[in-house]
Amino acid sequence: MADPSPTTAAGAAPAAAEPAKPAFDPKGKTLAQRVDAFIEDVKTQHKLVMTKDDGRTAEWQQKYHVAHMFAFNYYESTTPKKTDKGSRTIAWDHFSDAKLVWSTISKDDFLRTKAGGVPKVGPDGAWLKTDEPDKDKTLAHVKQMLKDGGIGSLGEAMVSSGLTPCAEPCGCGAGRSNHLSDAAADLGRSGITELETALGKLPKETNKTLDEYLKTFGLHRPLKDHKKSPEAWHVEALSDT
C-alpha cells in the first residue's frame, strides 16, 4: 500500500509557497504608476510611509509661482517681464500698480498696507493714500505665504508657472509646471529623509543609494543638485529608451 500524502499536524496538506512577485518594470508606465509602485515598495520593504503631493491646480501653481518670483526668483535663466534695475524679481512699481489686472490670481492675497491690511482703491482707480501697498509689509507677507503654503526649503524653493504663457503680474518665460500635466511629483520630505537613513543602514552587499532605488522604478530627481533651489523630493520619469 502506498504511503499517504504528507500532511500537517492538523491533517491538512501544507500550503504551496506563494510565487515571488515579479520586479516592477517601469517601461511604458506613467509617472503616477511608477511613483505608486515605489511608494508601495518602500512600505513593503522598509516599513516606511512615503507620501506624495496630489490635486494641484493651475491657480495654486500660479499663486505660489508669482510669490516666488516677487520674493526670490532662483531661476537661473528666467526673469519676470518687469524688473527693477539690478534685480531679478518682479518690479515693485509693477507689482503694486492699482490698475494692473492680474491673471487667474488676486492681488488682494499678496499686497499689504503698512498696517498689514489689504490695500483699498479709490473712485479714481488709484490706491487710497491711507490704504496703499507697502513694499516691506508685502514682501514679509509673501514670504510667510510661501512657508504657510508648504513650499520647500522653508518657502524658498522654485515654483513653476501655472499658466502657458505665464501672465500678469509676472509674465516670465518659465514653462507651465510639469506637476499640472502629471509629469512630476513631490514626495514627502520627511519620508525622503527617513528612507535615506534606512538605506544607509543596509548591509553593503544590498545597500543602494536613494537615486539607485528610484531608478529601478524609472524615476529620477532632476532638481536635486540645483545651485540655488535644490529639491531632493521632486521626481520625474526617466525615458524608457
C-alpha positions in Angstrom: 0.0 0.0 0.0 1.4 3.4 -0.9 2.4 5.9 1.8 -0.3 8.5 2.4 0.3 12.1 1.2 2.3 14.2 3.7 0.1 16.2 6.0 0.4 18.8 8.7 -0.2 18.0 12.3 -3.8 19.0 11.8 -4.2 16.6 8.9 -4.2 19.2 6.1 -1.8 19.3 3.2 0.8 22.1 3.5 0.0 25.2 1.6 2.0 25.8 -1.6 4.6 28.7 -1.3 3.4 31.9 -2.8 5.2 32.7 -6.1 7.7 35.6 -5.8 6.2 38.8 -7.0 7.9 39.9 -10.3 10.1 43.0 -10.1 8.3 46.2 -11.3 9.0 47.1 -14.9 8.7 50.9 -15.4 8.8 50.7 -19.2 5.6 52.0 -20.7 4.2 53.0 -17.2 3.0 56.5 -16.4 4.7 58.7 -13.8 1.8 58.1 -11.4 2.2 54.3 -11.8 5.9 54.5 -11.2 5.5 56.6 -8.1 2.8 54.5 -6.7 4.9 51.3 -7.2 7.8 53.0 -5.5 5.7 54.1 -2.5 4.3 50.6 -2.1 7.8 49.0 -2.3 9.0 51.4 0.4 6.1 50.4 2.6 6.7 46.6 2.0 10.5 46.5 2.1 11.3 49.2 4.6 8.1 49.6 6.6 8.1 53.3 5.9 5.2 55.6 4.8 6.1 57.7 1.8 3.6 60.3 0.7 3.2 62.3 -2.5 1.5 65.6 -3.4 -1.9 65.4 -5.2 -4.5 67.7 -6.6 -2.6 70.8 -7.7 -4.5 73.3 -9.8 -3.3 76.0 -12.2 -4.5 78.7 -9.8 -2.5 77.2 -6.9 0.6 76.8 -9.1 0.4 80.4 -10.4 -0.2 81.9 -6.9 3.0 80.4 -5.5 4.9 81.0 -8.7 4.2 84.7 -8.6 5.0 84.7 -4.9 8.4 83.1 -5.6 9.2 85.5 -8.5 8.4 88.5 -6.3 10.3 87.3 -3.2 13.2 85.3 -4.6 13.4 84.2 -8.2 16.0 81.4 -8.0 15.6 80.5 -11.7 18.9 80.7 -13.4 17.8 82.0 -16.8 14.2 83.2 -16.3 13.2 86.7 -15.2 9.8 88.5 -14.9 8.7 90.8 -17.7 9.2 93.9 -15.4 12.2 94.1 -13.0 13.9 96.9 -11.1 17.4 97.7 -12.3 19.9 95.2 -10.9 17.1 92.9 -9.7 15.7 89.6 -10.9 12.4 89.8 -9.1 9.1 91.5 -10.1 9.5 95.2 -10.0 7.6 96.8 -7.1 6.0 99.6 -9.2 4.6 97.0 -11.5 3.6 94.5 -8.7 1.8 97.3 -6.8 0.1 99.0 -9.8 -3.5 99.5 -8.7 -4.8 99.4 -12.3 -2.8 96.3 -13.4 -5.1 93.3 -14.0 -3.8 90.1 -12.6 -4.5 86.8 -14.4 -6.1 83.9 -12.5 -5.0 85.1 -9.1 -5.9 88.1 -6.8 -3.6 90.9 -5.8 -5.6 91.0 -2.5 -3.9 87.8 -1.5 -0.5 89.4 -1.9 -0.4 93.2 -1.3 -0.4 94.6 2.2 -0.5 98.1 3.7 1.9 99.3 6.3 -0.6 98.3 8.9 -0.9 94.8 7.5 -4.3 95.2 5.9 -5.5 94.7 2.3 -5.0 97.9 0.2 -8.1 99.8 -1.0 -8.7 101.6 -4.3 -10.5 104.9 -4.5 -13.1 106.1 -7.0 -10.3 107.1 -9.5 -8.9 103.6 -9.6 -5.8 104.6 -7.6 -4.8 103.4 -4.2 -6.2 105.4 -1.3 -3.4 107.3 0.4 -4.4 105.9 3.7 -4.5 102.3 2.4 -1.8 102.0 -0.2 0.5 98.9 -0.5 3.7 98.9 1.5 6.7 97.1 -0.1 8.3 95.8 3.1 5.0 94.6 4.6 4.1 93.0 1.3 7.4 91.2 1.0 7.2 89.8 4.5 3.6 88.7 3.9 4.5 86.9 0.6 7.5 85.1 2.2 5.2 83.9 5.0 2.6 82.9 2.5 5.2 80.6 0.8 6.1 79.0 4.1 2.4 78.5 5.1 1.8 77.0 1.6 4.3 74.2 2.3 6.7 75.3 -0.3 10.1 73.5 0.2 13.3 74.9 1.5 11.5 76.9 4.1 9.4 78.6 1.5 12.2 79.4 -0.9 12.0 76.6 -3.4 11.3 77.4 -7.0 7.6 77.1 -8.2 6.9 76.9 -11.9 4.1 78.8 -13.6 0.6 77.5 -13.6 -0.2 79.2 -17.0 1.1 78.9 -20.6 2.4 81.5 -21.1 3.0 83.0 -17.6 0.8 86.1 -17.2 0.5 89.3 -15.1 1.9 90.3 -12.8 4.9 88.1 -13.6 4.9 87.4 -17.4 8.2 85.5 -17.3 9.3 82.8 -19.7 9.0 79.9 -17.2 7.1 77.0 -18.6 3.9 75.6 -17.2 4.6 73.2 -14.3 5.1 69.6 -15.0 3.0 68.9 -11.9 -0.1 70.0 -13.8 0.5 67.5 -16.6 1.3 64.6 -14.4 4.9 64.7 -15.5 6.3 65.5 -12.0 5.6 64.7 -8.4 6.8 65.7 -5.0 7.5 63.0 -2.4 7.1 63.7 1.3 10.2 65.4 2.6 10.3 63.6 5.9 9.8 60.3 4.1 12.8 61.0 1.9 15.0 61.7 4.9 13.8 58.5 6.8 14.3 56.4 3.7 17.8 57.6 3.0 18.7 56.8 6.7 17.2 53.3 6.3 19.1 52.7 3.1 22.3 53.7 4.7 21.9 51.1 7.4 21.6 48.2 5.0 24.4 45.7 4.6 27.0 46.7 2.0 26.0 43.9 -0.4 22.4 45.0 -0.6 23.0 48.8 0.0 21.9 51.2 -2.7 21.5 54.9 -2.8 18.1 56.6 -3.0 18.8 57.6 -6.6 19.7 54.0 -7.5 16.5 52.8 -5.8 14.4 55.4 -7.6 16.0 54.3 -10.9 14.6 50.8 -10.6 11.2 52.4 -10.7 12.1 54.6 -13.7 12.3 57.7 -11.6 15.0 60.4 -11.1 15.5 63.7 -9.2 16.4 66.4 -11.8 16.4 69.3 -9.3 18.4 67.5 -6.5 21.6 69.4 -7.3 20.2 72.8 -8.4 22.6 75.5 -7.4 20.1 77.9 -5.7 17.0 75.8 -5.1 17.8 72.1 -4.7 14.7 69.8 -4.4 15.5 66.4 -3.1 11.8 65.5 -3.1 10.9 66.3 -6.7 10.8 63.3 -9.0 10.2 62.8 -12.7 10.1 59.8 -15.1 13.2 58.6 -16.8 12.9 58.0 -20.5 12.1 54.4 -21.5 14.9 54.4 -24.0 
